[in-house]
Amino acid sequence: MSLSRLMHDDATHWVVTGSDGYGGFLYATPVKFKTRWEDKSVLFLSVSGEEETSNAVVYVPSAVAVGDFLGLGDLTATADPGSIAGPFRVRGYNRSTDLRGLNSIMKAFL
């Protein structure tokens, strides 16, 4: 069963492409896609192996990287997610497949 039929929320994804040299980031053009966005606290392991608590869990249709930004809604008019309220930085990412290896479930922890 594919999760895409359960993804009804619009989300915007900003891929971090580098540093601006002043402590900020450079971003690729923001992309909007359908997700399942759940505002809930979930305990997860960070990249460094420490336990953290999420602000939201987002089921995404394609891979996202830790450090990228996700925002709820169509925010593609904004090139910098730090300039508006709402987008969160991806702090954790998990991909798992079903037992037959046919379907993947990808979750971003914000």
NORTA-V210504 format. One record per backbone hydrogen bond with DSSP energy under -1.0 kcal/mol. CO is the residue of the C=O (numbers start at 1). NH is the residue of the N-H. E is the energy in kcal/mol with one decimal. If there is no record, write none. Layout:
co:nh:e
CO:NH:E
CO:NH:E
//
This chain:
co:nh:e
3:6:-2.2
4:7:-1.0
9:35:-3.3
10:73:-3.0
11:33:-2.3
12:71:-2.2
13:31:-2.2
14:69:-2.4
15:28:-2.4
18:26:-2.7
24:20:-1.4
26:17:-2.7
26:18:-1.1
31:13:-3.0
33:11:-2.2
35:9:-2.6
36:59:-2.8
38:40:-1.4
38:57:-2.8
42:54:-2.3
44:52:-2.9
46:49:-1.8
50:46:-3.1
52:44:-2.7
56:110:-2.6
57:38:-2.6
58:108:-2.9
59:36:-1.6
65:68:-2.0
68:90:-3.3
69:14:-2.7
70:88:-3.1
71:12:-2.9
73:75:-1.1
75:78:-1.9
80:83:-1.7
88:70:-2.6
90:67:-2.3
92:109:-3.1
94:107:-3.0
96:105:-3.4
98:101:-1.5
103:98:-1.9
105:96:-2.3
106:60:-2.1
107:94:-2.6
108:58:-2.6
109:91:-2.8
109:92:-1.4
//
